Amino acid sequence: MPALPVPASLAAAGRPAGPEEMASAVAFLAADEASFVYGVVLAVDGGRAAAQRFHQALFVYGVRMEIVEPARVEERAEIPYVGIRVVTPFRGMLAARDRLLAEARAGIEEAGIETVGYGFLRLHVIDMNGPMDLEAGYFTPGPVHGEHSRLRPGSMVAGRYATMKYQNHARRANQALQDWVRDNGLVLDRRTVPEGDAFACRYEAFWTDPAVEPRKTRWTVELSMLLAR
């Protein structure tokens, strides 16, 4: 009987498994190289089992969180934006985010800059016990040239991202995505610096219009972290 491929909708890899991928796993288990493999289940499921553990972990952490789109890997092109970058203590970081977004929006309207979406928060360097190097702003349809008050042009770098969409509990959602990355044998593009953990690109994009839904706990947020090549 031929092996049935895992449907794309059930695989974290985002595509169905091919018969040759199933056959390769069977060939390995039947070969001499697997002579010391006992009592384990080799899951050739495109990460489905890991995704299930990811969802279960949300309840283990005691989190009441809605996963709008499950964790996956996604290839992305460069995304231009304008933003305001500051260093601020971890405590009160979200309040700082709100102030920066309001300031950015005022500067954008004054400069007549066209934007896309409802804003983002980018974490450049993270130190939970000290200052955070962060940036808040808005995506733009194309590159913006020049400086406008504290607004500076920038971009989310192109590459492969671990990403998910959620509502509520940003800190725990970030931890859950990092656990999913580890469980799938992936590595984030980050390094340790004197100021903390520096990320090549880690950000949250807001998908909810605050004029329609002012409650931040009901915002849909897309969390993305660049993977190492």
TORVOSE-776658 format. One record per residue (C-alpha): chain; x, y, z; residue in one letter. Coordinates in Angstrom, 3 decimals, always signed. Layout:
N
kette, u, v, w, rest
A, X, Y, Z, A
...
***
This chain:
229
kette, u, v, w, rest
A, +0.000, +0.000, +0.000, M
A, +1.528, +3.382, -0.926, P
A, +2.347, +5.835, +1.871, A
A, -0.184, +8.611, +2.258, L
A, +1.343, +12.122, +2.246, P
A, +0.631, +14.414, +5.163, V
A, -1.824, +17.104, +3.973, P
A, -0.306, +20.578, +3.720, A
A, -2.956, +21.961, +6.079, S
A, -1.714, +19.635, +8.809, L
A, +2.026, +20.139, +8.300, A
A, +3.994, +23.003, +9.826, A
A, +6.222, +22.831, +6.749, A
A, +3.300, +24.201, +4.742, G
A, +3.305, +21.528, +2.034, R
A, +2.324, +17.870, +1.695, P
A, +4.922, +15.133, +2.139, A
A, +5.957, +13.249, -0.969, G
A, +6.002, +9.423, -1.267, P
A, +9.786, +9.524, -1.673, E
A, +10.134, +11.287, +1.691, E
A, +8.071, +8.579, +3.389, M
A, +10.029, +5.872, +1.572, A
A, +13.356, +7.340, +2.668, S
A, +12.328, +7.078, +6.318, A
A, +11.244, +3.459, +5.847, V
A, +14.495, +2.660, +4.049, A
A, +16.512, +4.124, +6.908, F
A, +14.672, +2.111, +9.569, L
A, +15.197, -1.072, +7.532, A
A, +18.916, -0.408, +7.000, A
A, +21.865, -1.490, +9.129, D
A, +22.436, +2.159, +10.100, E
A, +19.258, +1.976, +12.204, A
A, +20.251, -1.238, +14.025, S
A, +20.483, +0.619, +17.343, F
A, +17.168, +2.473, +16.974, V
A, +14.621, +0.986, +19.402, Y
A, +11.333, +2.123, +20.945, G
A, +10.936, +5.416, +19.081, V
A, +8.456, +6.780, +16.586, V
A, +9.974, +8.551, +13.591, L
A, +7.429, +11.225, +12.649, A
A, +7.638, +12.104, +8.951, V
A, +4.893, +14.704, +9.221, D
A, +6.375, +18.046, +8.219, G
A, +6.400, +19.254, +11.837, G
A, +2.775, +18.411, +12.657, R
A, +3.662, +16.686, +15.930, A
A, +5.846, +19.608, +16.974, A
A, +3.010, +22.005, +16.149, A
A, +0.666, +19.996, +18.361, Q
A, +3.185, +20.155, +21.221, R
A, +3.395, +23.908, +20.592, F
A, -0.371, +24.325, +21.065, H
A, -0.342, +22.082, +24.139, Q
A, +2.469, +24.200, +25.598, A
A, +0.236, +27.248, +25.535, L
A, -2.020, +25.553, +28.073, F
A, +0.916, +24.249, +30.102, V
A, +2.043, +27.868, +30.505, Y
A, -1.465, +28.663, +31.742, G
A, -2.056, +31.056, +28.869, V
A, -5.485, +31.934, +27.562, R
A, -4.332, +32.792, +24.066, M
A, -6.003, +32.510, +20.702, E
A, -3.735, +31.276, +17.911, I
A, -5.022, +32.942, +14.761, V
A, -2.455, +31.213, +12.509, E
A, -0.116, +28.465, +13.816, P
A, +3.660, +28.664, +13.766, A
A, +5.334, +28.074, +10.417, R
A, +8.367, +29.058, +8.338, V
A, +7.879, +31.716, +5.674, E
A, +10.235, +33.223, +3.062, E
A, +9.865, +37.003, +2.880, R
A, +11.133, +39.849, +0.756, A
A, +12.500, +43.036, +2.302, E
A, +9.754, +45.203, +3.856, I
A, +10.370, +48.990, +3.990, P
A, +9.140, +51.153, +6.838, Y
A, +9.565, +54.373, +8.795, V
A, +10.051, +54.186, +12.538, G
A, +11.362, +55.760, +15.723, I
A, +14.116, +53.858, +17.543, R
A, +14.801, +54.326, +21.259, V
A, +16.357, +52.576, +24.236, V
A, +13.874, +52.169, +27.085, T
A, +13.565, +49.999, +30.235, P
A, +11.790, +46.654, +29.858, F
A, +9.305, +47.737, +32.501, R
A, +6.911, +50.091, +30.775, G
A, +8.017, +48.978, +27.305, M
A, +4.468, +48.605, +25.981, L
A, +3.545, +52.087, +27.144, A
A, +6.643, +53.355, +25.329, A
A, +5.477, +51.472, +22.221, R
A, +2.124, +53.231, +22.304, D
A, +3.752, +56.653, +22.652, R
A, +6.142, +55.940, +19.788, L
A, +3.357, +54.765, +17.496, L
A, +1.364, +57.909, +18.238, A
A, +4.407, +60.093, +17.592, E
A, +5.218, +58.189, +14.398, A
A, +1.647, +58.517, +13.137, R
A, +1.683, +62.282, +13.754, A
A, +5.002, +62.646, +11.929, G
A, +3.788, +60.484, +9.036, I
A, +0.663, +62.599, +8.572, E
A, +2.664, +65.822, +8.747, E
A, +5.163, +64.556, +6.149, A
A, +2.452, +63.045, +3.924, G
A, +4.041, +59.579, +3.952, I
A, +1.900, +56.712, +2.661, E
A, +1.774, +53.694, +4.977, T
A, +0.473, +50.131, +5.000, V
A, -1.161, +48.415, +7.967, G
A, -1.516, +49.409, +11.606, Y
A, +2.049, +49.578, +12.846, G
A, +4.814, +47.374, +14.204, F
A, +7.151, +46.949, +17.154, L
A, +10.694, +45.774, +16.335, R
A, +13.009, +44.481, +19.065, L
A, +16.644, +45.078, +18.142, H
A, +18.282, +44.182, +21.475, V
A, +16.503, +42.525, +24.400, I
A, +17.499, +42.637, +28.070, D
A, +14.638, +41.648, +30.363, M
A, +16.541, +43.082, +33.351, N
A, +17.731, +46.271, +31.696, G
A, +17.150, +48.615, +28.775, P
A, +15.494, +47.456, +25.555, M
A, +16.578, +48.698, +22.126, D
A, +13.301, +48.896, +20.213, L
A, +11.691, +50.613, +17.262, E
A, +8.047, +51.368, +16.507, A
A, +6.580, +52.615, +13.270, G
A, +4.634, +51.811, +10.117, Y
A, +5.295, +49.847, +6.948, F
A, +5.405, +51.751, +3.661, T
A, +4.652, +50.661, +0.066, P
A, +8.235, +51.494, -0.961, G
A, +11.460, +52.967, +0.448, P
A, +11.192, +56.395, +2.056, V
A, +14.069, +58.834, +1.614, H
A, +15.114, +61.501, +4.061, G
A, +14.383, +62.065, +7.733, E
A, +11.242, +63.583, +9.220, H
A, +11.623, +64.705, +12.834, S
A, +12.562, +61.517, +14.729, R
A, +11.229, +59.259, +11.960, L
A, +13.900, +57.269, +10.170, R
A, +13.547, +54.957, +7.155, P
A, +14.406, +51.293, +7.597, G
A, +13.412, +47.813, +6.517, S
A, +12.752, +44.307, +7.752, M
A, +15.450, +42.230, +6.075, V
A, +14.620, +39.569, +3.501, A
A, +14.932, +35.945, +4.565, G
A, +13.285, +32.945, +6.206, R
A, +11.147, +33.740, +9.249, Y
A, +9.528, +31.709, +11.969, A
A, +6.134, +33.352, +12.332, T
A, +2.691, +33.025, +13.891, M
A, -0.385, +35.165, +14.534, K
A, -1.954, +35.386, +17.967, Y
A, -4.118, +37.459, +20.259, Q
A, -3.178, +38.389, +23.826, N
A, -0.100, +37.713, +26.024, H
A, +2.793, +38.899, +23.855, A
A, +5.554, +37.771, +26.217, R
A, +4.302, +34.200, +26.446, R
A, +3.580, +34.061, +22.730, A
A, +7.196, +35.052, +22.069, N
A, +8.422, +32.263, +24.341, Q
A, +6.095, +29.731, +22.718, A
A, +7.363, +30.594, +19.228, L
A, +10.973, +30.269, +20.364, Q
A, +10.143, +26.851, +21.809, D
A, +8.602, +25.840, +18.459, W
A, +11.764, +26.984, +16.653, V
A, +13.900, +24.850, +18.970, R
A, +11.630, +21.799, +18.714, D
A, +11.863, +21.939, +14.917, N
A, +15.656, +22.064, +14.902, G
A, +15.748, +25.663, +13.656, L
A, +18.053, +28.464, +14.801, V
A, +17.245, +32.155, +15.176, L
A, +19.564, +34.791, +13.712, D
A, +20.730, +36.383, +16.945, R
A, +23.911, +36.981, +18.893, R
A, +24.895, +37.941, +22.418, T
A, +26.214, +41.472, +22.893, V
A, +27.069, +43.386, +26.094, P
A, +23.618, +45.032, +25.982, E
A, +21.712, +41.720, +25.738, G
A, +20.401, +39.484, +22.934, D
A, +20.682, +41.190, +19.543, A
A, +18.290, +39.961, +16.854, F
A, +18.931, +40.398, +13.133, A
A, +15.188, +40.932, +12.741, C
A, +12.449, +40.270, +15.278, R
A, +9.183, +42.164, +15.174, Y
A, +5.456, +42.190, +15.842, E
A, +3.118, +43.562, +13.158, A
A, -0.349, +44.690, +14.230, F
A, -3.186, +43.509, +11.986, W
A, -6.096, +45.113, +13.833, T
A, -7.322, +48.657, +13.298, D
A, -7.258, +50.280, +16.784, P
A, -10.041, +52.629, +15.680, A
A, -12.282, +49.563, +15.264, V
A, -10.987, +47.489, +18.208, E
A, -9.349, +49.628, +20.918, P
A, -8.795, +46.657, +23.270, R
A, -5.188, +45.584, +22.720, K
A, -5.887, +42.110, +24.104, T
A, -8.116, +41.522, +21.061, R
A, -5.604, +42.719, +18.489, W
A, -4.314, +40.166, +16.003, T
A, -0.524, +40.303, +16.098, V
A, +1.890, +38.687, +13.661, E
A, +5.069, +37.697, +15.483, L
A, +8.112, +37.093, +13.257, S
A, +11.727, +36.115, +13.949, M
A, +14.427, +35.833, +11.294, L
A, +16.085, +32.413, +11.063, L
A, +19.815, +31.910, +10.658, A
A, +20.941, +30.822, +7.199, R
***
